[in-house]
Amino acid sequence: MSDTASLAATTKPPLEIRLCAPRGFCAGVDRAIQIVELALERFGAPVYVRHEIVHNRYVVDSLRAKGAIFVEELDEIPETDQPVIFSAHGVARVVPEAAAARNFFQLDATCPLVTKVHREAEILHRKRDREIVLIGHAGHPEVIGTMGQLPPGAVTLIETEADARAFTPRDPDRLAWITQTTLSVDDTAAIVRILTERFPTIMAPHKDDICYATTNRQEAVKRVGAEVDAMIVVGAPNSSNSQRLREVAERVGCPVSVLVQRAADIDWARFEGIARLGITAGASAPEVLVEEVIDSFAERFDVRVEVVTTAAEDITFALPRQLREAAE
């Protein structure tokens, strides 16, 4: 083979990567992970975490290696003086009550923006005497936690536009709606329109419940997804905000939109012949996994990376009082 032919055979095809910003960790996720790490640092292993602290296997495995023990229910935890941590998604009211009954040392890693929705639901129900409509996904820990703030029957879950059309309230003039924090902005707006048309006096949240990070990441994907041949969302399959990012890319016309947990999950056949690739990450996916994906494409393509920034984020949340000294 001639030198020219050999060069042609080994030349990698060019690939423009458009890297969405913002992407990856949000303030609530960063705080939750810090809580586990600082608890381990201050109190030693083990610390017990009810449910995955955030929905990302890499993060969970990393914390497990440091001494965190993850459980789904409190009855899996032996009698202990070690910290018991509640995940970023929030928990039903009965969970901290059960932990207190066993004298557990509790640390609450619930995202403050989820806690805001909890308090909102309480005020609307107990002080405003409103029946609550919660827009969200059945079975998601955040939804379970939010519905669990109030007595059974006080909250009705609405997942789809069809649900909104079929919903029959006890009193159409005494309604309020709230939402899960990690929903599709567009899907939620469509459901809210239906509810508002059907029930004009329904009360809205004082401030949008879909969190800033969810909104910002979806806006970045809308901009990039319409301009690329394929989009990769780095995130876990049980991560609501990551799944919504994949759906957003599809809706703006991206021909290939896939969710991967890390580079080893990439189906390379789906990316043959592409010239432009978008990459983002869900709010619980660490940047190291994004870099891993970029490095994998660089092994197969001659990559050029352009960061597309649609918003700046500088939000931080305070740690629980018990851990602030450790952080300092």
Wavefront OBJ file of the C-alpha trace (Angstrom):
o trace
v 0.000 0.000 0.000
v 1.383 3.432 -0.892
v 1.955 6.089 1.758
v -0.972 8.118 0.328
v -3.330 5.142 0.460
v -2.198 4.291 3.994
v -2.816 7.858 5.135
v -6.296 7.859 3.590
v -7.130 4.580 5.331
v -6.104 5.862 8.771
v -7.478 9.417 8.570
v -10.326 9.891 10.990
v -13.478 11.620 9.731
v -14.041 15.142 11.080
v -16.661 15.648 13.797
v -17.888 18.902 15.266
v -19.064 18.404 18.863
v -21.408 21.023 20.252
v -21.266 20.816 24.015
v -24.348 22.150 25.778
v -23.896 24.557 28.660
v -25.229 24.433 31.239
v -25.133 20.642 31.667
v -24.473 18.144 34.414
v -24.587 18.758 38.155
v -27.076 21.274 39.495
v -26.855 22.950 42.911
v -29.230 20.448 44.526
v -27.256 17.440 43.315
v -23.944 19.012 44.276
v -25.300 19.696 47.776
v -26.637 16.148 48.192
v -23.318 14.559 47.228
v -21.467 16.952 49.538
v -23.731 15.915 52.406
v -22.777 12.248 51.998
v -19.071 13.004 51.575
v -18.934 15.372 54.556
v -20.902 12.936 56.718
v -18.352 10.247 55.920
v -15.516 12.666 56.644
v -16.931 13.868 59.946
v -18.610 10.752 61.338
v -16.760 7.964 59.535
v -18.158 4.970 57.702
v -20.731 3.708 57.391
v -23.368 6.308 56.657
v -26.751 5.069 55.489
v -28.544 6.626 52.518
v -32.204 5.950 51.848
v -32.564 5.497 48.070
v -29.868 6.549 45.593
v -28.639 9.952 46.745
v -28.991 11.060 43.103
v -29.899 9.005 40.054
v -26.457 8.170 38.745
v -24.730 4.803 39.083
v -21.212 6.258 38.867
v -21.917 8.665 41.727
v -23.604 6.002 43.851
v -20.794 3.499 43.271
v -18.174 6.133 44.122
v -19.899 6.954 47.415
v -20.427 3.266 48.189
v -16.673 2.725 47.797
v -16.108 5.448 50.410
v -18.400 3.791 52.939
v -21.975 4.805 52.118
v -24.585 2.061 52.410
v -27.643 2.528 50.210
v -31.002 1.126 51.246
v -34.532 1.485 49.911
v -36.316 1.420 53.264
v -35.383 2.317 56.835
v -36.074 -1.201 58.098
v -32.949 -2.320 56.224
v -30.840 -0.190 58.600
v -29.650 -1.769 61.878
v -29.770 0.115 65.167
v -27.066 2.742 64.766
v -25.783 6.140 65.864
v -24.368 6.772 62.389
v -26.020 9.308 60.050
v -29.079 8.331 58.040
v -29.391 10.502 54.931
v -32.487 11.156 52.820
v -31.889 11.499 49.072
v -32.114 14.663 46.988
v -35.545 13.620 45.701
v -37.269 14.122 49.060
v -39.325 11.718 51.143
v -42.879 11.371 52.410
v -43.613 12.796 55.839
v -43.788 9.323 57.398
v -40.111 8.614 56.632
v -38.489 11.156 58.989
v -41.179 10.330 61.537
v -40.164 6.655 61.388
v -36.488 7.621 61.598
v -37.180 9.758 64.677
v -39.054 6.863 66.295
v -35.848 4.803 65.996
v -33.706 7.711 67.236
v -31.716 7.876 64.002
v -29.382 10.805 63.421
v -31.031 12.269 60.319
v -29.462 14.377 57.582
v -31.859 15.649 54.941
v -30.307 15.985 51.470
v -33.629 16.900 49.825
v -33.067 19.560 47.170
v -34.324 22.891 48.581
v -36.362 23.385 45.400
v -38.177 20.111 46.100
v -38.716 21.203 49.699
v -40.268 24.389 48.303
v -42.851 22.264 46.462
v -43.554 20.324 49.672
v -44.193 23.523 51.637
v -46.297 24.903 48.805
v -48.502 21.796 48.827
v -48.967 22.076 52.587
v -49.961 25.736 52.429
v -52.380 25.218 49.545
v -54.041 22.290 51.255
v -54.023 23.231 54.928
v -54.314 27.016 54.790
v -56.081 27.603 51.463
v -58.270 24.473 51.625
v -57.387 23.526 48.044
v -57.480 20.141 46.361
v -54.026 19.633 44.851
v -53.232 18.508 41.315
v -49.633 17.315 41.019
v -48.216 17.144 37.493
v -45.543 14.457 37.470
v -44.550 10.860 36.795
v -46.034 7.999 38.825
v -43.501 6.064 40.874
v -40.766 8.700 40.762
v -39.311 9.209 44.264
v -39.915 12.955 44.113
v -43.597 12.420 43.318
v -43.939 9.834 46.089
v -42.335 12.270 48.523
v -44.490 15.214 47.475
v -47.754 13.277 47.597
v -46.663 11.919 50.970
v -46.646 15.394 52.527
v -50.449 15.374 52.676
v -53.170 12.901 53.701
v -54.262 10.235 51.188
v -56.650 11.674 48.616
v -55.489 15.269 49.042
v -53.299 15.108 45.923
v -54.266 13.823 42.471
v -51.440 12.894 40.104
v -51.760 14.072 36.495
v -49.228 12.564 34.072
v -50.603 13.393 30.627
v -52.863 15.736 28.713
v -55.445 12.926 28.637
v -55.323 12.766 32.439
v -55.919 16.514 32.598
v -58.970 16.224 30.352
v -60.398 13.296 32.325
v -59.800 14.704 35.814
v -62.924 15.342 37.907
v -62.292 17.437 41.039
v -64.385 17.440 44.172
v -64.918 21.208 43.802
v -63.791 22.898 40.546
v -63.503 26.246 42.354
v -61.097 24.980 45.018
v -58.188 23.637 42.996
v -54.449 24.283 42.824
v -51.676 22.750 40.721
v -48.035 22.037 41.486
v -45.402 20.064 39.568
v -42.465 17.730 39.860
v -39.274 19.779 39.477
v -37.730 17.765 36.619
v -40.455 17.731 33.956
v -40.495 18.724 30.316
v -41.261 22.438 30.278
v -43.328 22.111 27.097
v -45.282 19.026 28.220
v -46.110 20.669 31.518
v -47.249 23.883 29.831
v -49.641 21.896 27.635
v -51.147 20.133 30.669
v -51.464 23.420 32.564
v -53.273 24.997 29.592
v -55.861 22.225 29.660
v -56.362 22.510 33.418
v -56.654 26.292 33.224
v -59.153 26.143 30.382
v -61.276 23.592 32.253
v -60.922 25.210 35.679
v -60.322 28.977 35.285
v -59.990 29.578 39.047
v -57.289 26.955 39.601
v -54.380 28.386 41.611
v -50.865 28.290 40.171
v -47.628 28.066 42.175
v -46.271 31.381 43.410
v -43.124 30.579 41.410
v -42.595 27.941 38.725
v -41.953 24.519 40.299
v -39.842 23.175 37.412
v -36.377 23.998 38.643
v -33.944 26.410 37.023
v -31.512 23.608 36.160
v -34.126 21.530 34.343
v -35.289 24.565 32.383
v -31.764 25.719 31.504
v -30.628 22.292 30.311
v -33.702 21.855 28.149
v -33.208 25.281 26.570
v -29.603 24.403 25.695
v -30.719 21.135 24.090
v -33.411 22.935 22.077
v -30.784 25.225 20.612
v -28.160 22.565 19.907
v -30.474 19.681 19.016
v -31.931 21.490 16.030
v -28.450 21.959 14.522
v -26.791 18.537 14.908
v -27.029 15.083 13.341
v -27.166 13.312 16.700
v -27.457 14.083 20.402
v -26.030 12.177 23.355
v -27.464 12.774 26.804
v -25.212 11.460 29.551
v -27.425 10.281 32.384
v -29.190 7.388 34.065
v -32.319 5.726 32.658
v -34.161 6.384 35.955
v -33.228 10.072 35.891
v -36.328 12.075 34.974
v -34.474 15.208 33.911
v -32.095 13.168 31.711
v -34.960 11.391 29.944
v -36.636 14.734 29.304
v -33.445 16.046 27.662
v -33.444 13.131 25.236
v -37.099 13.791 24.406
v -36.471 17.505 23.899
v -33.764 16.748 21.326
v -36.146 14.437 19.453
v -38.850 17.091 19.405
v -36.643 19.735 17.843
v -35.869 17.318 15.014
v -32.585 15.713 16.000
v -32.400 12.492 13.915
v -30.646 10.447 16.628
v -31.146 11.185 20.319
v -29.842 8.678 22.854
v -29.340 8.434 26.600
v -26.163 6.706 27.796
v -24.822 6.184 31.286
v -21.236 6.270 30.060
v -19.088 5.768 26.952
v -19.223 1.964 27.092
v -22.982 2.152 26.399
v -22.617 3.915 23.031
v -23.999 2.013 20.045
v -21.461 3.194 17.480
v -23.514 2.015 14.509
v -25.991 4.814 15.204
v -23.291 7.458 14.788
v -21.780 6.396 11.467
v -21.520 9.225 8.962
v -22.405 12.072 11.350
v -20.676 15.429 11.026
v -22.150 17.288 13.997
v -22.832 15.840 17.445
v -24.510 17.469 20.438
v -23.607 16.360 23.954
v -25.273 17.256 27.234
v -25.668 15.681 30.648
v -28.509 15.339 33.108
v -28.367 17.188 36.413
v -27.055 14.139 38.293
v -24.309 13.187 35.807
v -20.725 14.177 36.682
v -18.535 15.961 34.151
v -16.007 13.110 34.154
v -18.556 10.986 32.265
v -19.021 13.712 29.657
v -15.258 13.852 29.167
v -15.211 10.070 28.826
v -17.773 10.253 26.002
v -15.833 13.002 24.220
v -12.600 10.976 24.512
v -14.340 7.935 23.004
v -15.486 9.947 20.004
v -11.982 11.404 19.678
v -10.643 7.868 19.236
v -12.859 7.435 16.170
v -13.206 10.982 14.806
v -11.091 14.086 14.377
v -13.099 16.135 16.870
v -13.486 19.859 17.313
v -15.412 20.905 20.423
v -17.508 24.055 20.604
v -19.290 25.004 23.841
v -22.774 26.433 23.273
v -23.819 28.452 26.326
v -27.437 29.502 26.785
v -27.442 30.457 30.487
v -25.068 31.077 33.386
v -25.633 29.321 36.716
v -24.183 30.473 40.040
v -26.727 29.072 42.502
v -25.560 27.274 45.648
v -27.544 25.855 48.564
v -26.554 25.824 52.228
v -25.578 22.543 53.861
v -27.461 21.177 56.881
v -26.396 22.869 60.089
v -24.797 19.657 61.424
v -22.321 19.631 58.519
v -21.477 23.302 58.077
v -18.561 23.121 60.503
v -17.118 20.168 58.592
v -17.371 22.083 55.321
v -15.576 25.074 56.817
l 1 2 3 4 5 6 7 8 9 10 11 12 13 14 15 16 17 18 19 20 21 22 23 24 25 26 27 28 29 30 31 32 33 34 35 36 37 38 39 40 41 42 43 44 45 46 47 48 49 50 51 52 53 54 55 56 57 58 59 60 61 62 63 64 65 66 67 68 69 70 71 72 73 74 75 76 77 78 79 80 81 82 83 84 85 86 87 88 89 90 91 92 93 94 95 96 97 98 99 100 101 102 103 104 105 106 107 108 109 110 111 112 113 114 115 116 117 118 119 120 121 122 123 124 125 126 127 128 129 130 131 132 133 134 135 136 137 138 139 140 141 142 143 144 145 146 147 148 149 150 151 152 153 154 155 156 157 158 159 160 161 162 163 164 165 166 167 168 169 170 171 172 173 174 175 176 177 178 179 180 181 182 183 184 185 186 187 188 189 190 191 192 193 194 195 196 197 198 199 200 201 202 203 204 205 206 207 208 209 210 211 212 213 214 215 216 217 218 219 220 221 222 223 224 225 226 227 228 229 230 231 232 233 234 235 236 237 238 239 240 241 242 243 244 245 246 247 248 249 250 251 252 253 254 255 256 257 258 259 260 261 262 263 264 265 266 267 268 269 270 271 272 273 274 275 276 277 278 279 280 281 282 283 284 285 286 287 288 289 290 291 292 293 294 295 296 297 298 299 300 301 302 303 304 305 306 307 308 309 310 311 312 313 314 315 316 317 318 319 320 321 322 323 324 325 326 327 328
